[in-house]
Amino acid sequence: MSLLQAYLDAHGGALSSAAAAEHLGLGSTDLRRLLATGTLTRVCRGGYVDSARLAQAGPEDAHLLRLRGVLATSPATFAASHQSAAVLLGLPLLASDLELVHVTRRSGTGHGRRRDAFAVHRCPGERAHFRQVGGVWSVGPVAAVLGAILACSQIGAQGLADAALRARVVTRAQLEKGLRDLPRATGTPRARQVVRRADPSAESIGESGLRTILLLLGYRVRPQFVITDDGEFVARVDLYLPDLGVVVEFDGAVKYDGVDGRRALVREKVREDRIRRLGYGVVRITWAQLYRPEVIRELVEAGARMSSRGCRA
């Protein structure tokens, strides 16, 4: 194993140009060569990461790797914030909300600014409760979750809030207090709505996003609704629209390959057929449809026409 690889392995796959010179004797010419050969990937000015590790990483791990590269350039100055801090807490985010690394200054001074690879936010001061997570400095859970809610897309923000409550990373009361302490800022009204609507029973970002869209479309929604038949448990469904008698399920990246997959598909069909026989309309929404509210409305209304359970006049 090379000295470079040993250093990368010991520092989470990240390297700064200053560390390269001090610990490995590598100058700017050496770093350019390592970039050209694909050994390193530049994530910001003076910050590099292990290219092989980056190529094999999923969205969250890739984001954490880029975060380490950014923090390596100024380890005494910055701390993870917003989505970057939320990922450190193990909370799920959409890949589209992970494109930019987010940091804040631990000193409490300076202004926010946007750079090519990362954003530097104004420090929230003592409310940040800086701490180390996995060897990385970060704001505390409340500041992390609220910052991410403010910066994420609507669907991503609701999924994050639901997951944070489900994992007991924060409580609703803590988020509400944190919102009251925040200065007036763009996105604060939406953040209040996201926190108010947060539901820890949601089991995925997709389900959270679907609930959000259905509420925006004006439907009354019951999450994690239990269906019974003469007192016998039949199914727990993602979402139920009681005014229409329609069950709405989020169809995520479920695989039905192989023998086990085919058996799972058969079980799902039997379950869905039984739900339909009980008079419910059933609608399944995919990731692609999640971003097309007009399609969701059409499918829901079609499901309502097949239902005998609705109470809408």
Residue, then its C-alpha position, 0 to 999 in steps of 0.5 A: m500500500s502506498l503512503l498516499q493510500a494509507y493516509l487517505d484510508a486513515h483520514g476518511g478518504a480526504l486530503s488537503s494540499a497542505a496535508a499533502a505537502e506536510h505529511l507526504g511531500l507532495g507538491s502542486t505538480d504531484l497533485r496535478r499528476l494524481l488528478a490526471t491519473g484519476t487517483l484523486t478527485r478535486v472537490c474544492r480549492g485545496g481539497y481532494v478525495d480518493s477517486a476509487r472510493l468516490a466512484q463506489a459510493g452511493p449518494e449519501d456516502a459520496h456527499l460525506l466524502r466530499l464534505r470531508g474533502v472540504l473540511a480538510t482544507s480548514p479543519a479548525t474553521f468549518a463545521a458541517s451544517h444543513q444537509s451535510a449535517a443531516v447526512l452525518l446523522g444518518l437521515p435520508l435525503l434525495a440525491s438532488d438535495l445532496e449536490l452541494v456541501h454545506v458548512t458553517r463557521r465555528s467561530g460565529t463570525g463572517h457572512g454566508r457565501r456560495r462557492d462552486a462546490f460548497a456553501v458557507h452559511r452564517c453561524p447560528g451561534e450558541r444554538a448550533h451546539f457544535r459537536q463531533v460526529g464520526g470525527v467531523w465537526s457538525v452543528g447539533p441535531v436541531a440546527a442540522v434538521l432545521g437547516a436542511i428543511l430550509a434548504c431542501s426541496q419540498i419533498g426532501a424537506q418533508g421526508l427529512a422531517d418525518a425521518a428525524l422524528r421517526a429516528r428520534v434524532v429530534t422531537r417536534a417540540q425541539l424543532e418548533k422551539g428552534l423555529r421560534d429562535l430563528p431570525r426571519a428568513t426566506g423559507t421559514p413559513r414553509a419550514r413551519q408547515v413541514v414541521r407541523r405536518a411531520d409524521p414519524s409513521a412514514e417509512s420512506i422519503g417517497e411515502s412522505g413526498l406522496r403524502t405531501i402532494l396529496l395534501l397539496l391537492g386537497y385530499r384528506v389523508r390517513p397515513q399507515f391505515v390498517i384495513t380489516d375484514d370482520g376484525e381480521f387484519v388484512a393490510r397496513v397501507d401507506l396512505y388512505l383517502p377516507d373521503l374517496g375510499v382510495v388506498v394510495e401506495f408508494d411503489g419504490a425501488v422494489k425488485y421482483d427478480g428471482v424466485d423470492g422476488r416472484r413470490a413477493l410479487v404474488r403475495e403483493k397481488v393477493r394482498e391488493d386483490r383482497i383490498r379491492r374486494l373489500g371495496y377500496g380503490v387502489v392506486r400505486i404511485t412511482w417515483a416518476q409520477l411523484y413529480r407530476p401532481e396532475v397524474i396523481r390526481e387523475l389516478v386517484e380520481a380513477g381509483a375513486r370511481m372503482s371504490s364503494r367506500g368513499c363518503r364524498a358527495 
